[in-house]
Amino acid sequence: MSTTTEPLDGWVVSLKAQYGDIEKRLDAAGSLAERETVKREIIAYFKRVDGALAELTQLKEEIRGLVDRFKQLANAADPAQAPQFTGARPAVHADHIGASTYIEKGWSLISLGDYAGAIQSLTRALALSPGEVQAQSLLGWAQMLHEDYDDALATFSRVLMKEPANALARINVGYICLKKGIFGEAIEHLSKAIRLDNDRKATLYAHYYLGLVYQEREMFEDAQVFFRKTLQLGPNLIEAWFELGRALWFAGDKDGAVQAWTDGQKANKFNPWAKRCKEMLDHAAAGSEIPRTLLA
C-alpha cells in the first residue's frame, strides 16, 4: 500500500479525513464542473480504499500462516489432549442482520487461537440470530478451548437438542465431562458418538477419550481395549500409544508398556507425544515412577 510508511491508526485517520473533505466539497459543489471534479475524487478515493482492503485481506491470510507455524511450535512444547478444532470456514452471506459476518469472524478467531475474542464475536452473532446452530456449535468450541467448561457444556447441550446426530458435539461434551470428572456422562456421550459412526474424526476421538475415562477410573484392561481400537482407526494418533503404554504398565504388563512406548516413539519421532513416549521409556529404564494421571 502507498501508506506503508504511516502507522495504521494514522492511515485510517487520514482516510477518514479525506472522506470528510470530499463530503464537504460535494455539499458545496454548485456547478456541473465542480460536481465532476468531486466525482473524479470520489472514484479515486474508492479505488484507494478498495486496493488497501485487498492488500489487507491478503495480509490477513498470510497471518494465518504465521499462526499455523506458531501452533506447531506450541504443540511441540505443550501437547494437549483437547479435541483439535475442525470444520469448514462458514460461508458469509448478505443477511440483513449481519450475523453471518460475526460467525465467520468467530471461526477465524478460533483458528487463530483467540478464544476470548471468538466468544465475544459468536455471542454477538447469537444476539442477532438467536438459536443459530452453527454459531452455537462454534461458541461451544471457543468456550471449551478457553476452558470455560460449564459454559461450553451448556452450549453443546443446546446444539445436541437440535442436532442429536452431531457426533463432534458429542465427543466435545464427552471430553468436557472427562475433564470435570463426570465419567458416567462422558461414557454415555462418547459411546453414542461411536454408535452414530457418522464422522471419522469423531469416532476416532470417541474411542480415545473412552480409553482416558477408563484410565482415570483405573480400569486398565478396558482402557487398553479402547486405545488399541483407537490405533486401529488412526495409527498416527501417537497419544494413544502413550496412553496404551500407561494402561499396560499399571495393569502390570511392563514389557507390553515398553513396547507400546517404543512403537509410539518410532511412529513419528518429531511428534510431541513421541517425545513423551521417550520420556516414559527413560522413566522405566531408570526405575522412576510413572505418573498415574495427566488430567489437569
C-alpha positions, 0 to 999 in steps of 0.5 A: 500500500502507498501508506506503508510508511504511516502507522495504521491508526494514522492511515485510517485517520487520514482516510477518514479525513479525506472522506470528510473533505470530499463530503464537504466539497460535494455539499458545496459543489454548485456547478456541473464542473465542480460536481465532476471534479468531486466525482473524479475524487470520489472514484479515486478515493474508492479505488484507494480504499478498495486496493488497501482492503485487498492488500489487507485481506491478503495480509490477513491470510498470510497471518494465518500462516504465521499462526499455523507455524506458531501452533506447531511450535506450541504443540511441540512444547505443550501437547494437549489432549483437547479435541483439535478444532475442525470444520469448514470456514462458514460461508458469509452471506448478505443477511440483513442482520449481519450475523453471518459476518460475526460467525465467520469472524468467530471461526477465524478467531478460533483458528487463530487461537483467540478464544476470548475474542471468538466468544465475544464475536459468536455471542454477538452473532447469537444476539442477532440470530438467536438459536443459530446452530452453527454459531452455537456449535462454534461458541461451544468450541471457543468456550471449551478451548478457553476452558470455560467448561460449564459454559461450553457444556451448556452450549453443546447441550443446546446444539445436541437438542437440535442436532442429536446426530452431531457426533463432534458435539458429542465427543466435545461434551464427552471430553468436557465431562472427562475433564470435570470428572463426570465419567458416567456422562462422558461414557454415555456421550462418547459411546453414542458418538461411536454408535452414530459412526457418522464422522471419522474424526469423531469416532476416532476421538470417541474411542480415545477419550473412552480409553482416558475415562477408563484410565482415570477410573483405573480400569486398565484392561478396558482402557487398553481395549479402547486405545488399541481400537483407537490405533486401529482407526488412526495409527498416527494418533501417537497419544494413544500409544502413550496412553496404551503404554500407561494402561499396560504398565499399571495393569502390570504388563511392563514389557507390553508398556515398553513396547507400546512406548517404543512403537509410539516413539518410532511412529513419528519421532518429531511428534510431541507425544513421541517425545513423551513416549521417550520420556516414559521409556527413560522413566522405566529404564531408570526405575522412576515412577510413572505418573498415574494421571495427566488430567489437569 
